[in-house]
Amino acid sequence: MRKAVVVLSGGLDSLCLGAHLGSKYELYGITFSYGQRASQELNSARRVGRTLGLKDHRMVRIDFMKSLYGESNVLTNTKKKLPEKFEYSIVVPIRNAIFVTIASAWAFALNASIVAYGAHTDDTKYSDCRPSFSKKLQEALNQGESDGIALGIRSKIEIWTPYIAGLSKSDLIKAGYKKFGNEIFKTWSCYSNAKIHCGRCESCNNRKTAFEKAGIADRTRYLVPSF
């Protein structure tokens, strides 16, 4: 079976991405601690890894990035208020480029076929989630290993996202729920670091909306349960 390296945050999209790919690939997970305020997602990532039955799961510490990001975004700056809808303050500079590049280094070493992360068609406001970005990064990374590929030592990698396949967050939820049932409600989407989802932040609101669109009753515990 071909190998896939999957970037896992511990969120809903990560588990459902794994559900989508699990029947086709042997899954290797990689999770990053980058100084995010929601360290709960790291615990959730471990649980997601167990649920997916990963061949290997690496927890990679790049916490130094927090000092480089400074006060530029609300996900690493705990002093800023979390927005309830999209604002550019949510965007962590080239986060996906960093994650996918490190994941690709592992993928080349494993001779894995693809590197996947959970960007979907509802992520249009994030430039590093769009297929145009994924394609250019794929080209650059394969160019960086072009000699190894030519020698047959390395395999070309494909950077794959649900967005490229035209899948929405609600599409992913349907696939995840079909395979894992109520396990999907144990994932962590919230930008805060409380014991349960805040129910107010942009990510919690996106989660609620996606379950509604999927036609699946949301059993996630929220501090603020309704819109």
C-alpha positions as CSV (number, residue, x, y, z in Angstrom):
1,M,0.0,0.0,0.0
2,R,1.2,3.5,-0.8
3,K,2.2,5.8,2.0
4,A,0.7,9.2,2.9
5,V,2.0,11.8,5.4
6,V,-0.9,13.6,6.9
7,V,-0.6,16.9,8.8
8,L,-2.8,16.5,11.8
9,S,-3.9,19.4,14.1
10,G,-6.3,17.3,16.2
11,G,-9.3,19.1,14.6
12,L,-12.4,17.9,12.9
13,D,-10.8,18.3,9.4
14,S,-7.8,16.2,10.4
15,L,-9.8,13.2,11.5
16,C,-12.1,13.4,8.5
17,L,-9.2,13.8,6.2
18,G,-7.8,10.6,7.6
19,A,-11.1,8.9,7.1
20,H,-11.1,9.9,3.5
21,L,-7.6,8.6,2.8
22,G,-7.3,5.7,5.2
23,S,-8.6,3.0,2.8
24,K,-6.2,4.0,0.1
25,Y,-3.0,4.8,2.0
26,E,-0.8,3.7,4.9
27,L,-1.1,6.8,7.1
28,Y,1.8,8.6,8.8
29,G,0.8,11.6,10.9
30,I,2.7,14.7,11.8
31,T,1.6,17.3,14.4
32,F,3.2,20.6,15.1
33,S,3.5,22.5,18.4
34,Y,4.1,26.1,17.2
35,G,3.2,28.0,20.3
36,Q,-0.5,28.0,19.6
37,R,-2.7,29.2,22.4
38,A,-5.0,26.1,21.9
39,S,-2.6,23.5,23.2
40,Q,-5.7,21.3,23.7
41,E,-5.4,20.5,20.0
42,L,-2.2,18.6,20.7
43,N,-3.9,16.2,23.1
44,S,-6.7,15.9,20.5
45,A,-4.1,15.1,17.8
46,R,-2.8,12.2,19.8
47,R,-6.4,10.8,20.1
48,V,-7.0,11.4,16.4
49,G,-3.8,9.5,15.6
50,R,-5.0,6.5,17.7
51,T,-8.4,6.6,16.1
52,L,-6.8,6.6,12.6
53,G,-4.5,3.7,13.5
54,L,-1.4,5.6,12.1
55,K,1.7,3.6,11.2
56,D,3.7,6.4,12.9
57,H,2.8,9.7,14.5
58,R,5.4,12.4,15.1
59,M,4.8,15.4,17.4
60,V,7.2,18.1,16.2
61,R,8.1,21.1,18.4
62,I,8.6,24.4,16.6
63,D,7.6,26.6,19.5
64,F,10.3,29.1,18.5
65,M,7.9,30.2,15.8
66,K,5.8,32.0,18.4
67,S,8.6,34.5,19.1
68,L,9.0,35.1,15.3
69,Y,5.2,35.7,14.9
70,G,5.2,38.2,17.8
71,E,1.8,39.9,18.0
72,S,0.9,39.4,14.4
73,N,-2.0,37.0,15.0
74,V,-4.5,35.9,17.6
75,L,-3.6,32.2,17.5
76,T,-0.2,32.7,19.1
77,N,-0.9,36.0,20.9
78,T,-3.0,35.2,24.0
79,K,-3.6,38.9,24.7
80,K,-5.7,39.5,21.7
81,K,-9.5,38.8,21.7
82,L,-10.6,35.9,19.5
83,P,-12.9,37.0,16.7
84,E,-16.3,35.4,16.1
85,K,-16.0,35.6,12.4
86,F,-13.1,35.7,9.9
87,E,-10.6,38.5,10.4
88,Y,-7.0,38.5,9.0
89,S,-5.7,38.5,12.6
90,I,-6.5,34.7,12.6
91,V,-4.0,34.0,9.8
92,V,-0.7,32.7,11.0
93,P,2.0,33.7,8.4
94,I,2.7,30.9,6.0
95,R,1.8,28.3,8.6
96,N,0.8,25.7,6.0
97,A,3.9,26.3,4.0
98,I,6.0,25.5,7.1
99,F,4.0,22.5,8.1
100,V,3.8,21.0,4.6
101,T,7.5,21.6,3.9
102,I,8.6,19.8,7.1
103,A,6.0,17.0,6.4
104,S,7.4,16.7,2.9
105,A,11.0,16.2,4.2
106,W,9.6,13.2,6.1
107,A,7.6,12.0,3.1
108,F,10.7,12.1,0.8
109,A,12.6,10.0,3.4
110,L,9.7,7.5,3.5
111,N,9.2,7.5,-0.2
112,A,5.6,8.4,0.5
113,S,3.3,9.2,-2.4
114,I,1.4,12.2,-1.0
115,V,1.5,14.8,1.7
116,A,-2.0,15.8,2.8
117,Y,-3.5,18.6,4.9
118,G,-7.1,19.4,5.6
119,A,-7.8,22.5,3.5
120,H,-11.3,22.4,2.0
121,T,-13.5,24.6,-0.2
122,D,-14.8,26.6,2.8
123,D,-11.2,27.9,3.3
124,T,-11.3,30.3,0.4
125,K,-10.2,33.2,2.6
126,Y,-6.9,31.5,3.5
127,S,-4.4,31.9,0.7
128,D,-2.2,29.0,1.9
129,C,-5.2,26.7,1.6
130,R,-6.0,27.3,-2.0
131,P,-5.1,24.7,-4.7
132,S,-2.9,27.3,-6.5
133,F,-0.7,27.5,-3.4
134,S,-0.6,23.7,-3.0
135,K,0.4,23.2,-6.6
136,K,3.3,25.7,-6.5
137,L,4.6,24.3,-3.3
138,Q,4.5,20.8,-4.7
139,E,6.5,22.0,-7.7
140,A,9.1,23.7,-5.6
141,L,9.5,20.7,-3.2
142,N,9.9,18.2,-6.1
143,Q,12.3,20.6,-7.8
144,G,14.3,20.6,-4.5
145,E,14.6,16.8,-4.7
146,S,14.9,16.6,-8.5
147,D,18.3,14.9,-8.5
148,G,17.2,12.2,-6.0
149,I,14.0,11.7,-8.1
150,A,16.0,11.4,-11.3
151,L,18.3,8.8,-9.6
152,G,15.3,6.8,-8.4
153,I,16.4,7.4,-4.8
154,R,13.4,9.6,-4.0
155,S,9.8,9.5,-5.2
156,K,7.9,12.5,-6.4
157,I,5.3,13.7,-3.9
158,E,1.8,15.1,-4.4
159,I,0.5,17.8,-2.1
160,W,-3.1,16.9,-1.7
161,T,-6.0,18.6,0.0
162,P,-9.8,18.1,0.0
163,Y,-10.0,21.5,-1.6
164,I,-8.2,20.1,-4.7
165,A,-10.9,17.4,-4.9
166,G,-13.7,20.0,-4.5
167,L,-14.7,18.8,-1.0
168,S,-16.3,21.0,1.6
169,K,-16.0,20.8,5.4
170,S,-19.5,19.3,5.5
171,D,-18.4,16.7,2.9
172,L,-15.5,15.7,5.2
173,I,-17.8,15.5,8.2
174,K,-20.1,13.1,6.4
175,A,-17.1,10.8,5.5
176,G,-15.7,11.1,9.0
177,Y,-19.1,10.3,10.7
178,K,-19.7,7.4,8.4
179,K,-16.4,5.8,9.4
180,F,-15.9,6.9,13.0
181,G,-19.4,7.8,14.3
182,N,-19.4,9.8,17.5
183,E,-15.6,9.9,17.7
184,I,-15.7,13.0,15.5
185,F,-17.2,15.0,18.3
186,K,-14.1,14.4,20.4
187,T,-11.9,16.5,18.0
188,W,-10.8,20.0,19.0
189,S,-11.6,23.0,16.8
190,C,-11.7,25.9,19.3
191,Y,-9.1,28.6,19.2
192,S,-9.2,29.0,23.0
193,N,-7.6,26.6,25.4
194,A,-10.5,25.9,27.8
195,K,-11.7,22.5,28.8
196,I,-14.6,22.6,26.3
197,H,-15.2,24.5,23.1
198,C,-16.0,28.2,23.7
199,G,-18.8,28.2,21.1
200,R,-18.0,31.8,20.2
201,C,-14.8,31.9,18.1
202,E,-14.7,31.7,14.3
203,S,-13.6,28.1,14.4
204,C,-16.3,27.0,16.7
205,N,-18.9,28.8,14.5
206,N,-17.5,27.2,11.4
207,R,-17.8,23.8,13.1
208,K,-21.4,24.4,14.1
209,T,-22.3,25.5,10.5
210,A,-20.6,22.5,8.9
211,F,-22.5,20.0,11.1
212,E,-25.7,21.8,10.2
213,K,-24.9,21.7,6.5
214,A,-24.0,18.0,6.8
215,G,-27.4,17.3,8.4
216,I,-25.7,15.7,11.4
217,A,-26.7,16.7,15.0
218,D,-23.7,18.3,16.6
219,R,-22.9,16.6,19.9
220,T,-19.9,18.8,20.6
221,R,-20.0,20.4,24.1
222,Y,-19.9,24.2,23.8
223,L,-19.7,26.9,26.5
224,V,-22.1,28.9,24.2
225,P,-24.1,26.2,22.4
226,S,-26.1,28.3,19.9
227,F,-25.3,31.0,17.4
